[in-house]
Amino acid sequence: MRSFHTQRSNSAPPLPPFSPPVKFEDCQRGREVGFVTNDPNFGVRHDGMVYAVQDVSNLSEPVQFMVTAKGLHEPRVWETTVKLPRTNATTKDGKKIPEMVFIKFSRKHQRGSAANGLRRQKRDWVIPPINVPENSRGPFPHLLVRIRSDQDKDVGIRYSITGAGADQPPSGIYNIDPISGNMFVTQPLDREDRASFHLRAHAVDMNGNQVENPIDLYIYVIDMNDNRPEFQNQVYNGSVAEGSKPGSSVMQVTATDSDDSTTANGMVRYRILSQTPHSPIPNMFTINSETGDIVTVAAGLDREKVSQYTIIVQATDMEGNLNFGLSNTATALISINDINDNPPELTVRTFSGEVPENKVNVVVTNLTVVDRDQPHSPNWNAVYRIVSGDPTGHFTIRTNPITNEGMLTVVKPVDFEMNRAFMLTVVVSNQAHLASGIQSSLQSTAGVTISVQDVNEPPVFPVNPKVIRFEEGVPAGTTLTVFAAQDPDHFIHQIVRYSKLSDPANWLKINRTNGQITTMALLDRESIFVKNNVYEATFLAFDNGSPPASGTGTLQIYLIDVNDNAPVLIPREAQVCDRARPNSRINITAADADADPNVGPFVFELPSFPASVRRNWTISRLNGDYAQLKLRISYLEASVYEIPVIVSDSGNPPLSNRSTIRVKVCPCDDNGDCSATGAVAAAGLGTGAIIAILISIIILLSMVLLFVVWMKRREKERQAKPLLIDPEDDVRDNILKYDEEGGGEEDQDYDLSQLQQPESLDHIINKPAGVRRVDERPAIAESQYPVRSSLPHPGDIGDFINDGLRAADNDPTAPPYDSLLVFDYEGTGSTAGSVSSLNSISSGDQDYDYLNDWGPRFKKLADLYGGGDDD
């Protein structure tokens, strides 16, 4: 049988007092195995642990003994050899010589007689795990174990390892010498990164053939205390109610340690380092060292004194050993929750205020209160109640949500004449009930004195609205009622006067002094101003106070109907067939503006005159409101007939009305409907009437045509008229343009002296002939302008205009200022007066003869003002 031998290096960390356990499994996977050694100095426990029975520290050479394993439920026996090296071997320079622990898995022999047919069996021993400490400082690579086969003496063996940490990620942590079988670790290990490795060792010959079954190697990383406890939060927030008893839970803090929690390296313990503030004592809280629960240990928590505590908590591993353990800290903020342990207290025992009468929603006074509980919480919010002094509910107290003051407010008007003052008792409390054992304060109750101020109140109508009943039709000047108002200011003597405010129909008037109401016209129930038989008017009553006050009163007059409206026939138009038929009837009724009992039932009858009405028609009664009008004779010529009908109502006395119904009698078809021809005939349009209408239309069209022709001819005559007429009669050529001012006197070279009024006329007299002033009529004859022919050709218009322009340019009688447009130069030395002295009305005579000297363009003006030849 082939087997592995495992050797452990003594350079590994110190082992426990026992050697690694010897693990064994029988065929039934049973673990109840008994071990026996052949060396009295050593023994093997039931769990496979090899131990020294006697002191073996003086051994001078390695020890080798046989271990026999036997299952409890079968007679077969297995054996193996255990080799233990010396522990005190050193080199010449004093260094310890690494020695190996050999666990040789040799052939297993079954003890027993050959006669019973038992054969030798082979079993593999389970290799004990290899423990490697984390964070080792080396040197690396570091020898862990030596793996060898008992066949390495016969054939060349090559060793290899596989698994995570060797040839699988994280690869390269472990390697093995393929020839010697020495297995090394190449770098420091971190248990928090990986706590164990599972490798398999292989042995093959030089040809790669497997010479041994692979064996499992379990490597466990031994934990070192290399991690501090870490709090889940750096700051924890907790709370506890003020006044809590000792032992009340506050909060829990939690810290975790990445080291092995089954060892002291990962066992965390808690403690409180400090408390701020130290009120009322420095140690108000304690912490459970294992769970981190913080609880109170003393009474006296008062939010009004200390609202928050700051606790520094320390977590230490190594079960809290401060000498060897690692520590970390966190902050715990403990808020003290408010309870209603302070009743509200009013600042004074008596408040006062004043309010004008008849005012609502007026704040009389503010009630101030003090409460030491947490502001804007139910324990602080004040609730005010009026417990006495206001039986009718004139006042209420609203709480100001910001200041917590009580605003005493008027909600129902107070009357100075009824109550001049109020004495109220108010009580204040909180929204939340007081905490257990807390009593209300005497200062939670106070008195309030309210003075009522008298103001000028408006007059009041005792009955408003006032309803009276009268028959319609009462004559003007009838006294209806006295609508008087009363002044509520009893302590002041004032005069009340009245006036009308609203009277839609203008039927009423009111006495200014005593409020007596009389009519100015007939009261008509059927008026549009009467709604549901009621006429409504409003009146004003005002006093002479300071300031004056006024009140409004409404008078409602219920008008009782009288029979003053005769009934009116309905409908006013209808049609029937010219021959009596069963369905050729007209249903008639009546409308009456009056009300019951002055309306129906109605009586319908035909008058006796003219006689043809009763001869051709008849009325039959259907019910109290309806009757039927139908032909009495069998045939009546198609036409339009106006039939008088007398309708009477049921009033007392009854009223009658003679109404006319316009009935169209027409030929009907088989269905009883008027035919088209019959409808025309019934409308009263005979052949002569139709011909007359057509003739009227033709005449009207002829007149329109003649008017159009006349307008066309007049337009042609106007176009045939010459363009220019006699200059004496033409006034259309006066072109008045005022929006051109020219370039000014600086940039135009004009002889402006022509526009100035001269000081004397000598220079004009001495001028040569042909040169004249603008306002002087020339002595030469006027130029002759071209005359246009009576029937001009359109092409001659341009030539005619050009000829006229040349004649005007050469005309010495034309004023020179016709073309000189300079208006901003006034000159100097003018003898004329100011323009502002002109007046449209002159008291004296004025000579306008000089207008005759201005040429033909001003002849019309000279004739109007200067007299001329016509005078």
NORVEN-V723475 format. One record per backbone hydrogen bond with DSSP energy under -0.5 kcal/mol. NH is the residue of the N-H (numbers start at 1). CO is the residue of the C=O. Records with the same first field share a line. If there is no record, write none. Layout:
NH->CO / CO
//
This chain:
5->148
6->103
7->146
8->101
9->144
10->99
12->9
19->50
22->48
23->21 / 126
26->30
29->26
33->31
34->70
36->68
38->66
40->38
42->39
43->51
45->49
48->45
51->43
53->41 / 51
54->41
59->56
63->84
65->82
67->80
68->36
69->78
70->34
71->76
72->32
74->71
78->69
80->67
81->104
82->65
83->102
84->63
91->95
94->91
97->89
98->96
101->8
102->83 / 100
103->6 / 101
104->81 / 102
105->4 / 103
106->104
111->109
116->113
117->114
118->113
126->23
130->218
131->129
132->220
134->222
135->189
136->133
141->185
142->185
144->183
145->183
146->7
147->181
148->5 / 146
150->3
152->149
154->151
155->151
158->204
159->178
160->202
162->200
165->168
166->163
167->163
168->163
172->166
173->165 / 170
174->165
175->184
177->182
178->176
181->177
183->145
184->175
185->142
186->173
193->190
194->190
197->219
199->197 / 217
200->162
201->215
202->160
204->158
205->209
208->205
211->203
212->203
215->201
217->199
219->197 / 217
220->130 / 218
221->195
222->132 / 220
226->224
230->256
232->254
236->331
238->333
239->250
240->335
242->337
243->301
244->241
247->296
248->245
250->294
251->294
253->292
256->230
263->260
266->260 / 263
267->264
268->266
269->316
270->289
271->314
273->271 / 312
274->312
276->310
284->282
286->295
288->293
292->288
294->251
295->286
296->248
297->284
298->284
305->302
306->302
309->334
310->276
311->309 / 332
312->274
313->311 / 330
314->271
315->328
316->269
317->326
318->264
319->264 / 267
320->267 / 317
321->318
322->320
325->321
328->315
330->313
331->234
332->311
333->236 / 331
334->309 / 332
335->238 / 333
336->307
337->240 / 335
341->339
345->370
346->443
347->368
351->447
353->449
354->364
355->451
357->453
358->414
359->356
361->410
364->362 / 408
365->408
367->406
368->366
370->345
377->374
380->377
381->377
383->429
385->427
387->385 / 425
388->425
393->390
396->409
398->396 / 407
400->405
401->399
404->400
406->367
407->398 / 405
408->365 / 406
409->396 / 407
410->362
411->394 / 409
412->394
416->414
418->415
419->415
422->450
424->422 / 448
425->388
426->446
427->385
428->444
429->383
431->378 / 381
432->378
435->340
438->435
444->441
445->442
446->426
447->349
448->424
449->351
450->422 / 448
451->353
452->420
453->355
457->455
460->486
462->460 / 484
464->462
465->554
466->554
468->556
470->558
472->560
473->523
474->471
477->519
478->475
480->478 / 517
481->517
483->481 / 515
484->482
486->460
488->486
490->488
492->489
494->492
497->542
498->512
499->540
501->538
502->538
506->503
509->518
511->516
515->511
517->481
518->509
519->478
520->507
521->507
523->474
524->522
525->523
527->524
530->527
531->529 / 534
532->530
534->531
535->557
537->555
538->502
539->553
540->499
541->551
542->497
543->549
551->541
553->539
555->537
556->466 / 554
557->535 / 555
558->468 / 556
559->533 / 557
560->470 / 558
564->562
568->591
570->589
574->662
576->664
578->666
580->634
584->581
585->583
586->629
588->586 / 627
589->570
591->568
598->595
601->624
602->624
603->648
604->602
605->646
613->610
614->610
615->611
616->612
617->613
618->630
620->628
622->626
623->626
627->588
628->620
629->586
630->618
631->584
632->616
633->616
636->578
639->665
641->639 / 663
643->641 / 661
644->642
645->659
646->605
647->645 / 657
648->603
649->655
650->599
657->647
659->645 / 657
661->643
662->572
663->641 / 661
664->574
665->639 / 663
666->576 / 664
669->673
672->669
675->667
679->675
680->676
681->677
682->678
683->679
684->681
685->680
686->684
690->686
691->687
692->688
693->689
694->690
695->691
696->692
697->693
698->694
699->695
700->696
701->697
702->698
703->699
704->700
705->701
706->702
707->703
708->704
709->705
710->706
711->707
712->708
713->709
714->710
715->711
716->712
717->713
718->714
719->715
720->716
721->717 / 718
729->726
730->726
731->729
734->731
735->733
736->734
737->735
738->736
741->739
744->741
750->748
752->750
754->751
755->752
756->753
758->756
765->761
766->762
767->764
771->768
772->770
776->773
785->783
796->793
797->794
799->795
800->796
801->797
802->798
803->799
804->800
805->801
806->802
807->803
808->804
809->805
810->806
811->808
812->810
814->811
818->815
819->816
820->816
821->819
822->820
823->741 / 821
826->824
837->834
838->835
842->840
848->846
851->848
852->849
853->850
854->851
855->852
858->855
859->856
862->858
863->859
864->860
865->861
866->862
868->866
871->867 / 868
//
